[in-house]
Amino acid sequence: MTTFFQLLIYGLQLGSVYALLALGYTMVYGIVGMINFAHGDFLMIGALSTVFLAMAFMNTSSAALSAIQVITIILIAMIGTGLIGVLVEAIAYKPLRDRPRMTALITAVGVSMFLQNFPRALPFIGPNPRPFPRLFPLVQLNLGGVTITSTQLIMLGLSIILMVILYFIVNKTPLGAQMRAVSMDKDAALLMGININVIISLTFFIGAALASSSGIFYASIYPQVDVYMGSWLGTKSFIAAVLGGIGDIRGAMLGGFILGISEIFATSINSNLGYMIGFIVLILILLFKPAGLLGKFSIEKV
Amino acid sequence: MKKVSQVLLVVLVIAVFITACSPSVPAAPVESEPQANGEKVGETLRIGVVSPMSGPGATAGKYIVNGVKLLEEKLKTEGGLLVGDTRYPIEFLYEDNEAKEETTTNVYQKLINQDNVIAIVGPDMSKAILAAGPIAQSAGVVAVGTFTTNEAVTQVGDYIFRACFIDPFQGKAAATYAWDAGFKTAAVIYNNADAYSKGLYENFELAFTELGGEIVEVQAYSGSDIKDYNVQLTKIKAANPDVVFIPNMFTEIPLQVRQARELGITAKFVGGDSMDAPEVAQLAGFENIEGTAYVSAFSPDNPDPVAQEFVKAFNDAYGMNPNSNAVLAYEAAMMILESIKNAATVDRKGVRDAMASLKDLHLPSGTITVGPDRNPIKGAAILMYNSEGVPEFVVNVNP
């Protein structure tokens, strides 16, 4: 029983990273109708920029980072990555908005390669992994044989708070109503006086900022950062988004946690199974519930 | 503009064609008159040195070139290599392989066909010598890989040698050290998608159980993409081993060490030569990595007099300690020089035959004997990270 709860905690910790990242996939897909394969690399940008921000803050104060500094770092990293997301959309995807979907998809693969290899080529970043600074204090709690660290608790708490805020924005605010309108019918939304460009930019901003936060959380538990870290996580989170039903925000959260927990439990049976489980789940879902767990089938208009 | 570029292209093609077709001109043997001291002067012998002088492996390349240059300077002051009563001037030709297979193939071709070298030192990577080795083999030129630890390297043919020990020996050396250090039970976490990691684990297990130790837990993970080792480490913690063997890549080890310490695993770690990277201690945190031992080709703290002489000469020349790359390149060149000395006839074939029976050559990293499979039989050094994240020499392990 102790082992079960211990594994559950590892699963939740991994699942929250997948869930935050899957939200970006699902929002972009829901609103623009394209799969942004460069999304995983926003996670890397978030984590990498945090490393440099922390280095800059540590240089000035030399002591350990205070809570206010940590919050500032996280906010700057999230906003910065969000702006990079907006920039990527404006440069790479906007000119292709009326082209066939395949064009945007292939462009996304190209953007992903650029985002990985451009920092790699910069001399002050380079290909080698670098340590991630400790942002949250490390305290180990022992609850009846189950070890929980403060980092895990803070991470899990923050990611749930971020998800709740997002859910509230999308469902309860006028801005969210506009986003939902664009996702339902772009042309009709335009006729209703909604500025589509602003909404799409905002979607990319939120998606990239969430990816950045998941990068910070991910690097806090696995404290090692390199330029390729986003690609594999991006794939996993994409699976999570499809699993939950791509285009649905609750689905992305659910899919992320399901994937994280099943991966950890499968690994405890056999490490190869843990590696495969994401793909097994994906195949099963596509076979039996192609729209995902919470997704609704939409009829393609021809 | 287009015309000009076309003309240039044609000129280029012709130039390449001519260079490629020009017959190699072997330097004619110039046996000069005996000199005052009774020595004859032989023809200049050329030895190729292939290493990554640019690109991501440039640091290794710098050490390799410096290691060989040390020998070159020494030979220059002596006027050449004395073989019997003939003194042969030795010329080293340094070529950049950019750590790439294709470039290695090209420079091998250049060295063998144009420069007419008698033997080649390097490159330092298994994949590069695996690509270029067949060229040396078919031309009948000895190639001595420096850091090419993959078993398949010398299986390319009977002209391919290496200066380093092979992967299976590392597992054995780690097991020998762990047993001698008093550890009775061991656990292993390894990457089952990586031949290096798997090979080291299997040989560690074999040697450790043979010595009388017990492997209490073996945990695998599938590939370098995995960053979460909590599940595997929780099981290792439950088995409570004296030592944990982690024969993994230098990018994976720091996370494993950190996660293990955070889970409360207090056992010592032992690893392979992949841990010989300055990043490891930094990424893992000094307090976590302290006391972790690993197998290495060489340590500058090795008390052996030959080793200390080399370290001092290297320090005098370049103001820093040599690393494994420098030592292995130096030793590969030494193996070639010794083989030229022992050769029945000073030519490519003679060097090969002499190298195949090279025996008890005392080099900085220990005494080396070339085995029947052209793999050197030599010792390894065990290093251990101290509390400042700096590896320190512990002991030599001999085969």
Contacts between the chains, C-beta under 8 A, distances in Angstrom:
chain1	res1	chain2	res2	distance
A	3	B	234	7.5
A	6	B	234	6.4
A	7	B	231	6.7
A	7	B	234	8.0
A	10	B	228	6.8
A	10	B	230	4.8
A	10	B	231	6.6
A	14	B	228	6.0
A	127	B	56	6.9
A	128	B	279	6.2
A	129	B	251	5.2
A	129	B	254	7.9
A	129	B	279	6.9
A	129	B	283	6.3
A	130	B	283	7.4
A	131	B	254	7.5
A	131	B	282	5.9
A	131	B	283	4.8
A	131	B	285	7.6
A	138	B	262	7.5
A	140	B	262	7.6
A	140	B	264	7.9
A	147	B	263	6.9
A	147	B	264	7.3
A	149	B	262	6.7
A	218	B	227	8.0
A	222	B	227	4.2
A	222	B	228	6.7
A	222	B	255	5.8
A	222	B	259	7.9
A	223	B	255	7.5
A	223	B	258	6.5
A	223	B	283	7.9
A	224	B	227	7.4
A	224	B	251	7.2
A	224	B	254	6.2
A	224	B	255	5.5
A	224	B	283	5.7
A	226	B	251	7.4
A	232	B	225	4.3
A	264	B	228	7.3
A	264	B	230	7.7
A	264	B	231	6.0
A	267	B	221	7.8
A	267	B	228	7.8
A	267	B	231	4.6
A	267	B	232	7.5
A	268	B	231	4.7
A	268	B	235	7.8
A	271	B	192	6.8
A	271	B	219	7.3
A	271	B	220	4.7
A	271	B	221	4.9
A	271	B	222	5.2
A	271	B	226	7.9
A	271	B	232	7.0
A	272	B	192	7.2
A	272	B	220	7.8
A	272	B	222	5.1
A	274	B	221	8.0
A	274	B	222	7.2
A	274	B	231	7.5
A	275	B	222	3.9
A	275	B	223	6.6
A	275	B	226	7.3
